[in-house]
Every structure is written in C-alpha cells, then in structure tokens.
Amino acid sequence: MADLEYSRGLHDLGGGCHAWLEPDGSWGWSNAGLVVGDGESLLFDTLFDVPMTRAMLDGMAGLTGSAPIRTVVNSHSNGDHWFGNQLFPDARILTSAATAEEMQHSGPELIMGLRDSPGGPGRFAREIFAPFDWTDCDPLRPTDTFSGRRDLDVGGVEVQLLELGPAHTAGDSVAWVPSAGVLFTGDLLFIGGTPIIWAGPLRNWVRACDTMLALEPAHVVPGHGPVTDGAGIRQVREYLLFVEEEATKRFEAGMDPVEAMHDIALGRFGEWAESGRIAQNVMAVYLELDPTLEKPDTREVFARVATMEGFRD
Ligand SMILES: [Zn+2]
C-alpha cells in the first residue's frame, strides 16, 4: 500500500474513497471514511463530539459540495463513532440492528457520567475526555437498520456493509468498497493502540479478522490509528489469540480476573497505547469460560482499566 502520512485530516485512497484521520487514535480520537460517488456521498462514522464533526465536514466540503452526504453509516455504538450524528438531519442514518439497540443505553450521558466517578477512575475520565465538548450533544438515532449485509449504490460506487460482530461491541459493521480495494473497519481494528473487547465472543472477533483478510484490501482504515493493510489486521488477530491463551491459563489455575490482569506480561503488546485495556479483555475471556461470573458494568470496567493505566484511588 502507499505510505500514508498519519496526520489529521482528509487522505485520498483512490476510487472515490477517503480517510479522515484523527491522531493520535487514543480514547475518543477516531477515524471516519468518505465514499464519493456521482452526485452523492456516504460518510462512514461521525466523530466524538459536534465541533469535531463540524470541522471534519468543513474539511470535506470541497468533495461534498457537488456530492452531498446522503447516507451516514455508524460502525458501532461507541460514542466516538456517532455523537456527531445531529449534523445530518436530512441523511439516512444506517447501522446494524444490534448497534441501534445498543445505542439506546450508550448515549452521551453514559460518558459524561464517567467523569463524575470518584477517585482514580474519575480523574482518568476527566483527563482523557478533557478535549471533547458535549454541550448540547443530542445525537440522532439511526433511521434505517440492517442485519448481516446491505449492499449500497453510492452514486455508482458499490459499497458493501458487512456486519461482523458481535466482537468489539454487539453489532460491529465494516464497509467494503470492492472497486477501490478499500475497507473501513470501525473499531474491529485499533492500530498502534490496544483493542478492547466490550462484547465478544473473542473467537468471533478472530473470525471477523479472517473475513477482512479474505477481502485482500489494498487500504484498511481502522477505527483508531493510521491507515494500514492486511498486516494491521493480522496484528489485531494475534493480540486476541494471545489474550485468549494467557487469560485461559490463569482461569484454569484458579486466579481471579483482577489478579490475572495484573499477572499477564504483555511483551511486545505492552508497547501499544492503552495497554490497560487488558483488564476488560481478560474479563471478556473469563465470562466466556464461566458465564455465571458477575459481569462488571461499564463504570467498573473503566475503573479497572484506569487502575492498569496508573490512575489509582
Ligand atoms: Zn472508537
């Protein structure tokens, strides 16, 4: 693939496909995609807040002036991929049915509430969410849903929406543009940062990686981090299998999940940002091995990740 600079803004991938990148890809700094056809465009994901999303639209105006965004796809239910939806009152807003369902309890109030948590987790939330502005944030919900697959014609450009979740969340979907060899993955890929298994099962995420690899994409736009190709997909796949193996060993040895998250030596994966997400990833494996375990809520998960990231009470 062409070496693409990892800089903020729009990057042309050819065939009407563009990536909007938001370095450094850590918490809330997500990417989006634009597919420009004849007289209309499709936007793959909005950003974490309205001002950022507005700035992105301004940056795309040269392309969308003659090809307005008629379709917005939300890859999944995390706010950094749909909290800018209110800027598209006239567009069709499309997502998987499982994502639409999950969005009902993943609105801005959940994120804002984390900032009010006591102690280390609250400090962690206030630090990572400080750059974002959710004043008057009231994101539009999807106007249309699909399950499995939906093929779209965006002004003559074929776009396939493929639902590959549950994995990162309940209804993760990717957009594949065969004529350009471009794949927009949402958070099925974090590049340079650590993936987080909010939903699982882990093996379904591995299968999602296999499905993405089989497409043999030339350019892969991850949910977070720089544009990559098959090599980036393989790295995420390796991380998932590493987590599965290490967590399973400790489960079988009778270690509790909190002990296990501290005990695992991440090795080369420790060089990825947000490595504290191992806390939730271990829990995801434990819950698969013993469904009777109590599932921690988002606040508790966040507190464990904060501890791993050095924000203790
Ligand atoms: Zn994200």
Boltz pocket constraint, residues with backbone or C-beta under 6 A from the ligand:
constraints:
  - pocket:
      binder: B
      contacts: [[A, 28], [A, 30], [A, 78], [A, 80], [A, 81], [A, 187], [A, 223], [A, 224]]
      max_distance: 6.0
